[in-house]
Amino acid sequence: MRRNDRFAAVFLLASLSAGASAAEPLATTTIQYREVAQTYSAEGVVEATRQSTVSAQISGRIKEISFDVGDRVRKGQVLLRIDESEANQGVAGSRARVLQAQAALQNAKINYERSKQLLEQKFISQSALDKAESDYRMAQAQAAASEAGAEQSALTQGYTSVVSPYAGVVAARMVELGEMVTVGKPLMTGFDPTQMRAIVSVPQYKLSEIGQRPTVSIEIPSLSRWLKPSSVVVQPTADARTHSTLVKVSLRENENGVYPGMFVRAHFEIGKTKKMLIPASAVVRRSEVVAVYVVDDKSAINLRQVRVSEASANGEVEVLSGLAAGERVAVHAIKAGMEFKNKK
């Protein structure tokens, strides 16, 4: 095919495509009232279902820190290590006390056996045998106590390595390398990012409306997302100061981008109502102006300012003013705006 012929073919295809596009009618929707769920909104925050702080169980100096804030850890991984010198000395001392107690026990046993033979031969009195038996029993108790102490020292030695109790993310680190810590000192805080929940406070007068098994949707404004919960629990107690009750809304596992401390809104269904709804895609926002493109019976397009609510979970907004039932609006504001400019 010659070059001129190729250009002609391309021009013809472009013309046909443009004609087909221009022939496509503008999608519209007729404004009407629809029965939808009436909701009550309460603000809250996200928290991790599993969140914990690990603390020092022995005293010592921090000699190694393996993870920092934001790092992901697996269950059983070593978060940090405490110098084990003092713990090792404690273990060595416990072992020495065990050997000493075992030697004393052996000596007391021999003395007791000899005393029984001497009593049979009437070389000692019954009280002397009783004394030997008492010493033997005491040596047994001391040996058992020393062995228990040795086991405790060995257990304490294991506390020099602080491990993660479950897989999660490090949220805070409260110690530095080389820092001296004592028993009970908080070391790190972590949470499981796969299990999140929203905590919201509901006034007492609204509890009867939402019920004990409420239907609720969670809105995260910062992400422009709506989430469906896996379970909802209304606590059976109220705050005496605020006269409100906490509601725990568990989210589905592995919700990406959701982390503790995020602001959320919980929308509880409390009944039915009629609203004038349009798709959120029909709304055009220009600075402070919120408007829609109204299409009349002659297919003329006009831009009209309206007042609408925030978008709901299904991508619709409620028309609060500016439109009347029966009017038609363009479903896609961008496409309608292009046609509106072309017809000027």
Beta strands, then each sheet from edge to edge (+ up, - down):
strand 1: 28-30
strand 2: 33-48
strand 3: 51-55
strand 4: 60-65
strand 5: 72-73
strand 6: 78-82
strand 7: 161-163
strand 8: 168-173
strand 9: 180-181
strand 10: 186-191
strand 11: 196-203
strand 12: 216-220
strand 13: 225-227
strand 14: 229-234
strand 15: 244-251
strand 16: 263-279
strand 17: 283-286
strand 18: 289-295
strand 19: 301-305
strand 20: 307-308
strand 21: 316-321
strand 22: 328-330
sheet 1: 1+ 22- 18+ 17-
sheet 2: 1+ 22- 18+ 19-
sheet 3: 13+ 12- 16+ 2- 11+ 15- 14+
sheet 4: 3+ 10- 8+ 5-
sheet 5: 7+ 6- 4+ 9-
sheet 6: 13+ 12- 16+ 21- 20+
end
